[in-house]
Amino acid sequence: MLASYAAHPEQSIGRKFNEPAAPLINGAPIRNLFQRDRDRIIHSTAFRRLEYKTQVFVNHEGDLFRTRLTHSLEVAQLARGIARTLHLHEDLTEGIALAHDLGHTPFGHAGQDALNACMRAHGGFEHNLQSLRVVDMLENRYAEFDGLNLTFELREGILKHCSIKNARLLGDVGERFIKKQSPSLEAQVTNFADEIAYNNHDVDDGLRSQLITIEQLKEIELFAENMAVVKSQYPNIELKRLIPETIRRMINQLVIDLCETTLENIQQLKPQTIEDIRHAPYLVAFSEATAKKNQALKQFLRKNLYHHYKVNRMSAKAERIIQELFHAFMQNVELMPDEHQAAAKADQPRAVADYIAGMTDRFAIREHRRLFAVEEYF
Ligand code: MG
């Protein structure tokens, strides 16, 4: 069922370090290359830490909000469904989805912005590049190499965007940014699945936290039209069910539009191989009308949720924690655990950034307390 222009594991550009092929059962490898990639991601320490890292709400604010782990699972679920419809490689799509946020700092975007500001004079910090750094270098689980030694296709999928300056430092996966080429359709699909997932779950979490209201959301076409459908079908529906019924219709609408528009683009261009995909413009897309509705929802969330004063207050605290940790470790490298001190010998700012980026929300809060509260011992 795999399309000729999908990523085929047997045609993979491969891994940096050669490894023995998977054992055969009845003449077929027990797992294809992309399944092995996905499995390595699931077993990594960075993946487990996603449970205690947040998107919008800080981990301790409530047990029902999305974390980076549940977000990544939602992205994987959406991306796999879309990949199957488009006859793309599901395992690769799933792997990219599960890995796409591995490089995120604690405290969501506030954390990343603060760390980027601290790193300004030292090459900056970008979560997307950090995700690649985690799978290429920072995971130490194998005897023969650093990182997870993932396939080119998985790594290409992680690197969603990248400046030309950084692309030059990245070798193979950086090339497409210099040559202005596209990634696989599996990578393109995962980007959209990410966006569909977070816009919709942020509506859900935003309503649950009461930082945004249904009244406000009535102004947003995508929400309003789907809520109207639910209400006409179920006039007496209780609020608790109205919200998820509306959100699942929003997600459906976006996914169906994405699949239809992408199939049209594929039919027009008639790509034969993944190389055709790499040389074509991005083919995964929403229709113009849906892109507009999706954009309106994004803008709404940016204004009303991500910049709600209560979120700003938490973001300001998060920024302060990241800055103070960074400066403490820069001033005195001996405050870091031994393995991070060793890494600091080559490049102290980068080692500090790696240590901080790897922290969960609660670990960063505890580490800050250990360093700055006199009544804490270590
Ligand atoms: Mg994401």
Residues whose N, C-alpha, C, O or C-beta is under 5 A from the ligand:
A	BS01	MG	D101 D194
